[in-house]
């Protein structure tokens, strides 16, 4: 029989002792269920904290403005493939793609391939396509989706493509260059590739976080589309192996000999 002192002592017992007593009163199966759900709740809380930290870090990174990638020459590339001399102003290359018709039937595409470039290019071809013979490229690349669309239209129209001495055609730009019926490259042109990445797939940073979970699948699908396109235009798909092997912060520049061997260029001319 409990005395008054014992009752006071029991009421002042540590909280954990009461919890232990309640657990001890449970059947074995109930104990396992309680332990399981406690473990599940703890795991969920840890995952939630990790997710918040991850998305916060990614959000901060994605909020930074995306600049065209103008990385250095990849030392793993061809021995004579050191960075070619690029004479175009970096400020001009960083601007959204400018499309301008010049004398001699040359349609010049200068600047970064921003989202909507393909629609602007299509509108220009529909308006003045009868005057266009050659698409002249000077671009650090950008949206892969727009590059593929521009390239498909060039191929369908049977237009030539050209990269002049001192000009740059990098990242997704070589997809456009590879689309010409005739592909003219100066031995002094800077034509290079690297791996595609999420922002390039979507054409901007706003959707990059949304597609982060499916970036691998998207990259594989886009790579298949690029290889299919290269095969259709007569370029050796092995060209894109150099892109797959080169990190996004580097560039693999093609030597004149490689451009000829891979059928990337059908003509080397100044």
ZIPE-V124130 format. One record per pair of residues at least 12 apart in sequence whose ideal C-beta (glycine too) atoms are under 10 Angstrom apart, sorted by the first residue. I is the first residue (numbers start at 1). J is the second residue. D is the distance in whole Angstrom. If there is no record, write none. Layout:
BEGIN
i=I j=J d=D
i=I j=J d=D
END
This chain:
BEGIN
i=22 j=34 d=10
i=23 j=35 d=9
i=54 j=212 d=9
i=55 j=209 d=7
i=55 j=212 d=9
i=58 j=208 d=8
i=58 j=209 d=6
i=58 j=212 d=7
i=59 j=208 d=10
i=59 j=209 d=6
i=61 j=205 d=9
i=61 j=208 d=9
i=61 j=209 d=9
i=62 j=198 d=9
i=62 j=199 d=8
i=62 j=204 d=10
i=62 j=205 d=5
i=62 j=206 d=8
i=62 j=207 d=9
i=62 j=208 d=5
i=62 j=209 d=6
i=62 j=212 d=9
i=63 j=205 d=8
i=63 j=206 d=10
i=63 j=209 d=10
i=64 j=205 d=8
i=65 j=205 d=8
i=66 j=112 d=9
i=66 j=114 d=10
i=66 j=142 d=9
i=66 j=199 d=6
i=66 j=200 d=9
i=66 j=204 d=7
i=66 j=205 d=5
i=66 j=208 d=9
i=67 j=90 d=10
i=67 j=93 d=10
i=67 j=94 d=6
i=67 j=112 d=9
i=67 j=140 d=9
i=68 j=90 d=9
i=68 j=93 d=6
i=68 j=94 d=5
i=68 j=95 d=9
i=68 j=111 d=8
i=68 j=112 d=5
i=68 j=113 d=9
i=68 j=114 d=10
i=68 j=139 d=8
i=68 j=140 d=4
i=68 j=141 d=7
i=68 j=142 d=7
i=68 j=168 d=9
i=68 j=170 d=8
i=68 j=171 d=8
i=69 j=112 d=10
i=69 j=140 d=6
i=69 j=141 d=7
i=69 j=142 d=9
i=69 j=170 d=8
i=69 j=171 d=6
i=69 j=194 d=7
i=69 j=197 d=9
i=69 j=199 d=10
i=69 j=200 d=9
i=69 j=248 d=7
i=69 j=249 d=7
i=69 j=250 d=9
i=69 j=251 d=8
i=70 j=83 d=10
i=70 j=86 d=8
i=70 j=90 d=7
i=70 j=93 d=7
i=70 j=94 d=9
i=70 j=140 d=6
i=70 j=141 d=10
i=70 j=168 d=8
i=70 j=170 d=7
i=70 j=171 d=9
i=70 j=190 d=10
i=70 j=251 d=8
i=71 j=83 d=9
i=71 j=140 d=10
i=71 j=170 d=9
i=71 j=171 d=9
i=71 j=192 d=9
i=71 j=194 d=7
i=71 j=246 d=9
i=71 j=247 d=8
i=71 j=248 d=8
i=71 j=249 d=5
i=71 j=250 d=5
i=71 j=251 d=5
i=71 j=252 d=10
i=72 j=249 d=9
i=72 j=250 d=7
i=72 j=251 d=7
i=72 j=253 d=10
i=73 j=190 d=9
i=73 j=192 d=8
i=73 j=250 d=8
i=73 j=251 d=7
i=73 j=252 d=8
i=73 j=253 d=6
i=74 j=192 d=8
i=74 j=193 d=10
i=74 j=194 d=8
i=74 j=242 d=9
i=74 j=245 d=9
i=74 j=246 d=6
i=74 j=247 d=8
i=74 j=249 d=10
i=74 j=250 d=4
i=74 j=251 d=6
i=74 j=252 d=5
i=74 j=253 d=8
i=75 j=250 d=9
i=76 j=242 d=10
i=76 j=245 d=8
i=76 j=246 d=8
i=76 j=247 d=10
i=76 j=250 d=8
i=76 j=252 d=8
i=77 j=192 d=8
i=77 j=242 d=8
i=77 j=245 d=10
i=77 j=246 d=8
i=77 j=250 d=9
i=77 j=251 d=8
i=77 j=252 d=5
i=77 j=253 d=6
i=77 j=254 d=8
i=77 j=255 d=8
i=77 j=258 d=9
i=78 j=242 d=10
i=78 j=252 d=8
i=78 j=253 d=8
i=78 j=254 d=8
i=78 j=255 d=5
i=78 j=256 d=10
i=78 j=257 d=8
i=78 j=258 d=6
i=79 j=255 d=9
i=80 j=253 d=10
i=80 j=255 d=5
i=80 j=256 d=9
i=80 j=257 d=8
i=80 j=258 d=10
i=81 j=192 d=9
i=81 j=251 d=10
i=81 j=252 d=8
i=81 j=253 d=5
i=81 j=254 d=7
i=81 j=255 d=5
i=81 j=256 d=10
i=81 j=257 d=10
i=81 j=258 d=8
i=82 j=253 d=8
i=82 j=255 d=10
i=83 j=190 d=7
i=83 j=192 d=9
i=83 j=251 d=8
i=83 j=253 d=7
i=84 j=165 d=9
i=84 j=166 d=8
i=84 j=167 d=9
i=84 j=168 d=8
i=84 j=186 d=9
i=84 j=187 d=9
i=84 j=188 d=6
i=84 j=189 d=7
i=84 j=190 d=4
i=84 j=191 d=8
i=84 j=192 d=9
i=84 j=253 d=6
i=84 j=254 d=10
i=84 j=255 d=10
i=85 j=165 d=8
i=85 j=166 d=6
i=85 j=188 d=7
i=85 j=189 d=10
i=85 j=190 d=8
i=86 j=138 d=9
i=86 j=140 d=9
i=86 j=166 d=6
i=86 j=167 d=7
i=86 j=168 d=5
i=86 j=170 d=9
i=86 j=188 d=10
i=86 j=189 d=9
i=86 j=190 d=5
i=87 j=138 d=10
i=87 j=164 d=9
i=87 j=165 d=8
i=87 j=166 d=3
i=87 j=167 d=8
i=87 j=168 d=9
i=87 j=188 d=9
i=87 j=190 d=10
i=88 j=110 d=8
i=88 j=111 d=9
i=88 j=138 d=5
i=88 j=139 d=9
i=88 j=140 d=9
i=88 j=164 d=10
i=88 j=166 d=7
i=88 j=167 d=6
i=88 j=168 d=6
i=88 j=190 d=9
i=89 j=110 d=10
i=90 j=140 d=9
i=90 j=168 d=10
i=91 j=111 d=10
i=92 j=110 d=6
i=92 j=111 d=6
i=92 j=112 d=10
i=92 j=138 d=8
i=93 j=110 d=8
i=93 j=111 d=6
i=93 j=112 d=7
i=93 j=138 d=7
i=93 j=139 d=7
i=93 j=140 d=5
i=93 j=141 d=10
i=93 j=167 d=10
i=93 j=168 d=6
i=93 j=170 d=9
i=94 j=111 d=7
i=94 j=112 d=6
i=94 j=140 d=8
i=95 j=110 d=8
i=95 j=111 d=4
i=95 j=112 d=7
i=95 j=114 d=9
i=96 j=111 d=6
i=96 j=112 d=6
i=96 j=113 d=9
i=96 j=114 d=4
i=96 j=115 d=9
i=96 j=116 d=8
i=96 j=117 d=8
i=96 j=120 d=9
i=96 j=142 d=9
i=97 j=109 d=6
i=97 j=110 d=7
i=97 j=111 d=5
i=97 j=112 d=6
i=97 j=113 d=5
i=97 j=114 d=6
i=97 j=116 d=9
i=97 j=117 d=4
i=97 j=118 d=10
i=97 j=120 d=7
i=97 j=121 d=8
i=97 j=139 d=7
i=97 j=142 d=7
i=97 j=143 d=9
i=97 j=146 d=8
i=97 j=150 d=9
i=97 j=173 d=10
i=98 j=110 d=5
i=98 j=111 d=5
i=98 j=112 d=10
i=98 j=117 d=10
i=98 j=120 d=9
i=98 j=138 d=10
i=98 j=139 d=10
i=99 j=111 d=9
i=99 j=117 d=8
i=99 j=120 d=6
i=99 j=121 d=6
i=99 j=123 d=9
i=99 j=124 d=5
i=99 j=125 d=9
i=99 j=135 d=9
i=99 j=150 d=10
i=100 j=124 d=9
i=100 j=136 d=10
i=101 j=124 d=7
i=101 j=127 d=9
i=101 j=128 d=6
i=101 j=129 d=10
i=101 j=131 d=6
i=101 j=132 d=7
i=102 j=131 d=10
i=102 j=134 d=10
i=102 j=136 d=8
i=103 j=131 d=10
i=104 j=131 d=10
i=104 j=133 d=8
i=104 j=134 d=8
i=104 j=136 d=10
i=105 j=130 d=9
i=105 j=131 d=6
i=105 j=132 d=6
i=105 j=133 d=3
i=105 j=134 d=6
i=105 j=135 d=10
i=105 j=159 d=9
i=105 j=160 d=9
i=106 j=131 d=10
i=106 j=132 d=8
i=106 j=133 d=7
i=106 j=134 d=5
i=106 j=135 d=8
i=106 j=136 d=5
i=106 j=160 d=9
i=106 j=162 d=8
i=106 j=164 d=10
i=107 j=121 d=8
i=107 j=124 d=7
i=107 j=125 d=8
i=107 j=128 d=8
i=107 j=129 d=9
i=107 j=131 d=8
i=107 j=132 d=5
i=107 j=133 d=8
i=107 j=134 d=7
i=107 j=135 d=5
i=107 j=136 d=7
i=107 j=137 d=10
i=107 j=154 d=10
i=107 j=159 d=8
i=108 j=134 d=9
i=108 j=135 d=8
i=108 j=136 d=5
i=108 j=137 d=8
i=108 j=138 d=7
i=108 j=162 d=9
i=108 j=164 d=10
i=108 j=167 d=10
i=109 j=121 d=7
i=109 j=124 d=10
i=109 j=135 d=6
i=109 j=136 d=7
i=109 j=137 d=5
i=109 j=138 d=7
i=109 j=139 d=6
i=109 j=150 d=8
i=109 j=161 d=10
i=109 j=169 d=10
i=109 j=173 d=8
i=109 j=176 d=7
i=110 j=136 d=8
i=110 j=137 d=8
i=110 j=138 d=5
i=110 j=139 d=7
i=110 j=167 d=9
i=110 j=168 d=10
i=111 j=138 d=8
i=111 j=139 d=6
i=111 j=140 d=8
i=111 j=142 d=9
i=112 j=139 d=7
i=112 j=140 d=6
i=112 j=141 d=7
i=112 j=142 d=4
i=112 j=143 d=9
i=112 j=171 d=9
i=112 j=172 d=10
i=112 j=173 d=9
i=113 j=137 d=10
i=113 j=139 d=6
i=113 j=140 d=8
i=113 j=141 d=6
i=113 j=142 d=3
i=113 j=143 d=5
i=113 j=144 d=8
i=113 j=145 d=9
i=113 j=146 d=5
i=113 j=147 d=5
i=113 j=150 d=8
i=113 j=171 d=8
i=113 j=172 d=6
i=113 j=173 d=7
i=113 j=175 d=9
i=113 j=176 d=8
i=113 j=200 d=9
i=113 j=203 d=8
i=114 j=142 d=6
i=114 j=143 d=7
i=114 j=146 d=8
i=114 j=203 d=7
i=114 j=204 d=8
i=115 j=142 d=8
i=115 j=143 d=5
i=115 j=145 d=8
i=115 j=146 d=7
i=115 j=202 d=8
i=115 j=203 d=4
i=115 j=204 d=6
i=115 j=206 d=10
i=115 j=207 d=10
i=116 j=143 d=9
i=116 j=146 d=7
i=116 j=203 d=8
i=117 j=139 d=9
i=117 j=142 d=7
i=117 j=143 d=7
i=117 j=145 d=10
i=117 j=146 d=4
i=117 j=147 d=8
i=117 j=149 d=8
i=117 j=150 d=7
i=117 j=176 d=10
i=117 j=203 d=9
i=118 j=143 d=8
i=118 j=145 d=8
i=118 j=146 d=4
i=118 j=147 d=8
i=118 j=148 d=8
i=118 j=149 d=4
i=118 j=150 d=5
i=118 j=151 d=9
i=118 j=152 d=9
i=118 j=153 d=8
i=118 j=176 d=10
i=118 j=203 d=10
i=119 j=146 d=8
i=119 j=149 d=8
i=119 j=150 d=10
i=120 j=146 d=9
i=120 j=150 d=9
i=121 j=135 d=9
i=121 j=146 d=8
i=121 j=149 d=8
i=121 j=150 d=5
i=121 j=153 d=7
i=121 j=154 d=9
i=121 j=176 d=9
i=122 j=149 d=8
i=122 j=150 d=8
i=122 j=153 d=6
i=125 j=150 d=10
i=125 j=153 d=6
i=125 j=154 d=9
i=125 j=156 d=10
i=125 j=157 d=7
i=125 j=159 d=9
i=126 j=153 d=10
i=129 j=153 d=9
i=129 j=157 d=7
i=129 j=159 d=9
i=132 j=154 d=9
i=132 j=157 d=8
i=132 j=159 d=6
i=132 j=160 d=10
i=133 j=158 d=10
i=133 j=159 d=7
i=133 j=160 d=6
i=133 j=162 d=10
i=133 j=182 d=10
i=134 j=154 d=10
i=134 j=159 d=7
i=134 j=160 d=4
i=134 j=161 d=7
i=134 j=162 d=5
i=134 j=180 d=8
i=134 j=181 d=10
i=134 j=182 d=8
i=134 j=184 d=8
i=135 j=150 d=8
i=135 j=151 d=10
i=135 j=153 d=10
i=135 j=154 d=6
i=135 j=157 d=9
i=135 j=159 d=6
i=135 j=160 d=7
i=135 j=161 d=5
i=135 j=162 d=7
i=135 j=176 d=7
i=135 j=177 d=9
i=135 j=179 d=8
i=135 j=180 d=7
i=136 j=160 d=9
i=136 j=161 d=8
i=136 j=162 d=5
i=136 j=163 d=8
i=136 j=164 d=7
i=136 j=167 d=8
i=136 j=169 d=10
i=136 j=184 d=9
i=137 j=150 d=10
i=137 j=161 d=6
i=137 j=162 d=7
i=137 j=163 d=5
i=137 j=164 d=9
i=137 j=167 d=7
i=137 j=168 d=9
i=137 j=169 d=5
i=137 j=170 d=10
i=137 j=173 d=6
i=137 j=174 d=9
i=137 j=176 d=6
i=137 j=177 d=6
i=137 j=180 d=9
i=137 j=185 d=10
i=137 j=189 d=9
i=137 j=191 d=9
i=138 j=162 d=10
i=138 j=163 d=7
i=138 j=164 d=7
i=138 j=166 d=9
i=138 j=167 d=4
i=138 j=168 d=6
i=138 j=169 d=7
i=138 j=173 d=9
i=138 j=189 d=9
i=138 j=190 d=10
i=139 j=163 d=9
i=139 j=167 d=9
i=139 j=168 d=7
i=139 j=169 d=6
i=139 j=170 d=7
i=139 j=171 d=8
i=139 j=172 d=8
i=139 j=173 d=4
i=139 j=174 d=10
i=139 j=176 d=8
i=139 j=177 d=9
i=140 j=168 d=6
i=140 j=169 d=9
i=140 j=170 d=5
i=140 j=171 d=6
i=140 j=172 d=9
i=140 j=173 d=7
i=140 j=190 d=10
i=140 j=192 d=10
i=140 j=251 d=9
i=141 j=168 d=9
i=141 j=169 d=8
i=141 j=170 d=5
i=141 j=171 d=2
i=141 j=172 d=4
i=141 j=173 d=5
i=141 j=174 d=8
i=141 j=175 d=9
i=141 j=176 d=9
i=141 j=192 d=9
i=141 j=193 d=9
i=141 j=194 d=9
i=141 j=196 d=9
i=141 j=200 d=7
i=141 j=251 d=10
i=142 j=170 d=10
i=142 j=171 d=7
i=142 j=172 d=6
i=142 j=173 d=8
i=142 j=199 d=9
i=142 j=200 d=7
i=142 j=203 d=7
i=142 j=204 d=10
i=143 j=171 d=10
i=143 j=172 d=7
i=143 j=199 d=9
i=143 j=200 d=6
i=143 j=201 d=8
i=143 j=202 d=8
i=143 j=203 d=4
i=143 j=204 d=8
i=144 j=171 d=8
i=144 j=172 d=5
i=144 j=175 d=7
i=144 j=196 d=5
i=144 j=197 d=9
i=144 j=199 d=10
i=144 j=200 d=5
i=144 j=201 d=6
i=144 j=202 d=9
i=144 j=203 d=8
i=144 j=218 d=10
i=144 j=219 d=9
i=144 j=222 d=6
i=144 j=223 d=10
i=144 j=225 d=9
i=144 j=226 d=8
i=145 j=172 d=9
i=145 j=200 d=9
i=145 j=201 d=7
i=145 j=202 d=8
i=145 j=203 d=6
i=145 j=222 d=8
i=145 j=225 d=9
i=146 j=172 d=8
i=146 j=175 d=10
i=146 j=176 d=9
i=146 j=200 d=10
i=146 j=203 d=6
i=147 j=171 d=8
i=147 j=172 d=4
i=147 j=173 d=7
i=147 j=174 d=9
i=147 j=175 d=5
i=147 j=176 d=5
i=147 j=177 d=10
i=147 j=178 d=10
i=147 j=179 d=9
i=147 j=200 d=9
i=147 j=203 d=10
i=147 j=226 d=9
i=147 j=229 d=10
i=148 j=172 d=8
i=148 j=175 d=6
i=148 j=176 d=9
i=148 j=179 d=9
i=148 j=222 d=8
i=148 j=225 d=6
i=148 j=226 d=7
i=148 j=228 d=10
i=148 j=229 d=6
i=149 j=175 d=10
i=149 j=176 d=10
i=150 j=172 d=9
i=150 j=173 d=10
i=150 j=175 d=8
i=150 j=176 d=5
i=150 j=179 d=8
i=151 j=172 d=9
i=151 j=173 d=10
i=151 j=174 d=10
i=151 j=175 d=5
i=151 j=176 d=5
i=151 j=177 d=8
i=151 j=178 d=7
i=151 j=179 d=4
i=151 j=180 d=9
i=151 j=226 d=9
i=151 j=229 d=6
i=151 j=230 d=9
i=151 j=232 d=10
i=151 j=233 d=8
i=152 j=175 d=10
i=152 j=176 d=10
i=152 j=179 d=7
i=152 j=225 d=10
i=152 j=229 d=7
i=152 j=232 d=9
i=152 j=233 d=9
i=153 j=176 d=10
i=153 j=179 d=8
i=154 j=176 d=7
i=154 j=177 d=9
i=154 j=178 d=9
i=154 j=179 d=4
i=154 j=180 d=6
i=154 j=181 d=8
i=154 j=233 d=9
i=155 j=176 d=10
i=155 j=178 d=9
i=155 j=179 d=5
i=155 j=180 d=8
i=155 j=181 d=8
i=155 j=229 d=8
i=155 j=232 d=7
i=155 j=233 d=5
i=155 j=234 d=9
i=156 j=179 d=9
i=157 j=179 d=10
i=157 j=180 d=10
i=157 j=181 d=9
i=158 j=180 d=9
i=158 j=181 d=5
i=158 j=182 d=9
i=159 j=179 d=8
i=159 j=180 d=6
i=159 j=181 d=7
i=159 j=182 d=9
i=160 j=179 d=10
i=160 j=180 d=5
i=160 j=181 d=6
i=160 j=182 d=4
i=160 j=183 d=7
i=160 j=184 d=7
i=160 j=266 d=9
i=160 j=267 d=9
i=161 j=174 d=10
i=161 j=176 d=7
i=161 j=177 d=5
i=161 j=178 d=8
i=161 j=179 d=6
i=161 j=180 d=3
i=161 j=181 d=8
i=161 j=182 d=8
i=161 j=183 d=5
i=161 j=184 d=7
i=161 j=185 d=9
i=161 j=233 d=10
i=161 j=265 d=9
i=161 j=266 d=10
i=162 j=177 d=8
i=162 j=180 d=8
i=162 j=182 d=9
i=162 j=183 d=8
i=162 j=184 d=4
i=162 j=185 d=7
i=162 j=186 d=8
i=162 j=189 d=9
i=162 j=265 d=10
i=162 j=267 d=9
i=162 j=269 d=9
i=163 j=176 d=10
i=163 j=177 d=6
i=163 j=183 d=9
i=163 j=184 d=8
i=163 j=185 d=5
i=163 j=186 d=7
i=163 j=188 d=10
i=163 j=189 d=4
i=163 j=190 d=8
i=163 j=191 d=6
i=163 j=259 d=10
i=163 j=265 d=8
i=164 j=184 d=9
i=164 j=185 d=9
i=164 j=186 d=5
i=164 j=188 d=8
i=164 j=189 d=6
i=164 j=269 d=9
i=164 j=270 d=8
i=165 j=185 d=9
i=165 j=186 d=4
i=165 j=187 d=8
i=165 j=188 d=4
i=165 j=189 d=6
i=165 j=190 d=9
i=165 j=269 d=10
i=165 j=270 d=6
i=166 j=186 d=8
i=166 j=188 d=6
i=166 j=189 d=8
i=166 j=190 d=8
i=167 j=185 d=9
i=167 j=186 d=8
i=167 j=188 d=9
i=167 j=189 d=6
i=167 j=190 d=7
i=167 j=191 d=9
i=168 j=189 d=8
i=168 j=190 d=5
i=168 j=191 d=8
i=168 j=192 d=8
i=168 j=251 d=9
i=168 j=253 d=10
i=169 j=185 d=8
i=169 j=189 d=7
i=169 j=190 d=7
i=169 j=191 d=5
i=169 j=192 d=8
i=169 j=193 d=10
i=169 j=254 d=10
i=170 j=190 d=7
i=170 j=191 d=7
i=170 j=192 d=5
i=170 j=193 d=7
i=170 j=194 d=8
i=170 j=251 d=6
i=170 j=252 d=10
i=170 j=253 d=8
i=171 j=192 d=8
i=171 j=193 d=7
i=171 j=194 d=6
i=171 j=195 d=9
i=171 j=196 d=8
i=171 j=197 d=10
i=171 j=200 d=7
i=171 j=243 d=9
i=171 j=248 d=9
i=171 j=251 d=8
i=172 j=193 d=9
i=172 j=194 d=10
i=172 j=196 d=7
i=172 j=200 d=6
i=172 j=222 d=10
i=172 j=226 d=9
i=172 j=243 d=9
i=173 j=191 d=8
i=173 j=192 d=9
i=173 j=193 d=9
i=174 j=191 d=6
i=174 j=192 d=7
i=174 j=193 d=6
i=174 j=226 d=10
i=174 j=230 d=9
i=174 j=235 d=9
i=174 j=239 d=8
i=174 j=240 d=9
i=174 j=242 d=10
i=174 j=243 d=8
i=174 j=254 d=8
i=174 j=259 d=10
i=174 j=264 d=7
i=175 j=193 d=9
i=175 j=225 d=10
i=175 j=226 d=6
i=175 j=229 d=7
i=175 j=230 d=8
i=175 j=233 d=9
i=175 j=235 d=10
i=175 j=239 d=10
i=175 j=240 d=9
i=175 j=243 d=10
i=177 j=189 d=9
i=177 j=191 d=7
i=177 j=233 d=10
i=177 j=235 d=9
i=177 j=259 d=10
i=177 j=264 d=7
i=177 j=265 d=8
i=178 j=191 d=10
i=178 j=226 d=9
i=178 j=229 d=8
i=178 j=230 d=6
i=178 j=232 d=10
i=178 j=233 d=5
i=178 j=234 d=9
i=178 j=235 d=4
i=178 j=236 d=10
i=178 j=239 d=7
i=178 j=240 d=9
i=178 j=262 d=9
i=178 j=263 d=9
i=178 j=264 d=6
i=178 j=265 d=9
i=179 j=229 d=7
i=179 j=230 d=9
i=179 j=232 d=9
i=179 j=233 d=5
i=179 j=234 d=10
i=179 j=235 d=9
i=180 j=233 d=8
i=180 j=234 d=10
i=180 j=235 d=10
i=180 j=265 d=9
i=180 j=266 d=8
i=180 j=267 d=10
i=181 j=233 d=8
i=181 j=234 d=9
i=181 j=266 d=9
i=182 j=265 d=9
i=182 j=266 d=5
i=182 j=267 d=6
i=183 j=233 d=9
i=183 j=234 d=9
i=183 j=235 d=8
i=183 j=259 d=8
i=183 j=263 d=8
i=183 j=264 d=7
i=183 j=265 d=5
i=183 j=266 d=5
i=183 j=267 d=7
i=183 j=268 d=10
i=184 j=265 d=7
i=184 j=266 d=7
i=184 j=267 d=5
i=184 j=268 d=8
i=184 j=269 d=6
i=184 j=270 d=10
i=185 j=254 d=9
i=185 j=256 d=8
i=185 j=259 d=6
i=185 j=260 d=9
i=185 j=264 d=7
i=185 j=265 d=4
i=185 j=266 d=9
i=185 j=267 d=7
i=185 j=268 d=6
i=185 j=269 d=8
i=186 j=256 d=9
i=186 j=265 d=9
i=186 j=268 d=7
i=186 j=269 d=7
i=186 j=270 d=5
i=187 j=255 d=9
i=187 j=256 d=4
i=187 j=257 d=9
i=187 j=259 d=9
i=187 j=265 d=9
i=187 j=268 d=6
i=187 j=269 d=9
i=187 j=270 d=8
i=188 j=256 d=9
i=188 j=268 d=10
i=188 j=270 d=7
i=189 j=253 d=9
i=189 j=254 d=9
i=189 j=256 d=9
i=189 j=259 d=9
i=189 j=265 d=9
i=189 j=268 d=9
i=189 j=270 d=10
i=190 j=251 d=8
i=190 j=253 d=6
i=190 j=254 d=9
i=191 j=251 d=9
i=191 j=252 d=10
i=191 j=253 d=7
i=191 j=254 d=5
i=191 j=255 d=10
i=191 j=256 d=10
i=191 j=258 d=9
i=191 j=259 d=7
i=191 j=264 d=7
i=191 j=265 d=8
i=192 j=242 d=9
i=192 j=243 d=9
i=192 j=246 d=8
i=192 j=250 d=9
i=192 j=251 d=4
i=192 j=252 d=6
i=192 j=253 d=4
i=192 j=254 d=7
i=193 j=226 d=10
i=193 j=239 d=7
i=193 j=240 d=7
i=193 j=241 d=9
i=193 j=242 d=6
i=193 j=243 d=4
i=193 j=244 d=9
i=193 j=245 d=10
i=193 j=246 d=7
i=193 j=250 d=10
i=193 j=251 d=7
i=193 j=252 d=6
i=193 j=253 d=9
i=193 j=254 d=8
i=193 j=264 d=10
i=194 j=242 d=8
i=194 j=243 d=6
i=194 j=244 d=9
i=194 j=245 d=9
i=194 j=246 d=4
i=194 j=247 d=7
i=194 j=248 d=5
i=194 j=249 d=8
i=194 j=250 d=6
i=194 j=251 d=5
i=194 j=252 d=7
i=195 j=219 d=8
i=195 j=223 d=9
i=195 j=243 d=6
i=195 j=244 d=6
i=195 j=245 d=8
i=195 j=246 d=6
i=195 j=247 d=6
i=195 j=248 d=5
i=195 j=249 d=9
i=195 j=250 d=9
i=195 j=252 d=10
i=196 j=215 d=10
i=196 j=218 d=9
i=196 j=219 d=6
i=196 j=222 d=6
i=196 j=223 d=7
i=196 j=226 d=8
i=196 j=240 d=10
i=196 j=243 d=7
i=196 j=244 d=9
i=196 j=248 d=8
i=197 j=215 d=8
i=197 j=219 d=8
i=197 j=247 d=10
i=197 j=248 d=5
i=197 j=249 d=10
i=198 j=210 d=9
i=198 j=211 d=6
i=198 j=212 d=6
i=198 j=214 d=9
i=198 j=215 d=5
i=198 j=216 d=10
i=198 j=218 d=7
i=198 j=219 d=8
i=198 j=248 d=10
i=199 j=211 d=9
i=199 j=215 d=10
i=199 j=248 d=10
i=200 j=219 d=9
i=200 j=222 d=9
i=200 j=248 d=8
i=201 j=214 d=10
i=201 j=215 d=7
i=201 j=218 d=5
i=201 j=219 d=7
i=201 j=221 d=9
i=201 j=222 d=6
i=202 j=215 d=10
i=202 j=218 d=8
i=219 j=244 d=9
i=223 j=240 d=7
i=223 j=243 d=8
i=223 j=244 d=7
i=226 j=239 d=10
i=226 j=240 d=6
i=226 j=243 d=8
i=226 j=244 d=10
i=227 j=239 d=9
i=227 j=240 d=6
i=227 j=241 d=10
i=230 j=262 d=9
i=230 j=263 d=9
i=230 j=264 d=9
i=233 j=263 d=9
i=233 j=264 d=10
i=234 j=263 d=6
i=234 j=264 d=10
i=234 j=266 d=8
i=235 j=259 d=10
i=235 j=262 d=7
i=235 j=263 d=5
i=235 j=264 d=6
i=235 j=265 d=9
i=235 j=266 d=9
i=236 j=258 d=10
i=236 j=261 d=8
i=236 j=262 d=4
i=236 j=263 d=5
i=236 j=264 d=8
i=237 j=262 d=9
i=238 j=261 d=9
i=238 j=262 d=6
i=238 j=263 d=10
i=239 j=252 d=10
i=239 j=254 d=8
i=239 j=258 d=8
i=239 j=259 d=9
i=239 j=261 d=10
i=239 j=262 d=5
i=239 j=263 d=8
i=239 j=264 d=6
i=240 j=262 d=10
i=241 j=262 d=10
i=242 j=254 d=8
i=242 j=258 d=8
i=242 j=262 d=9
i=256 j=268 d=6
END
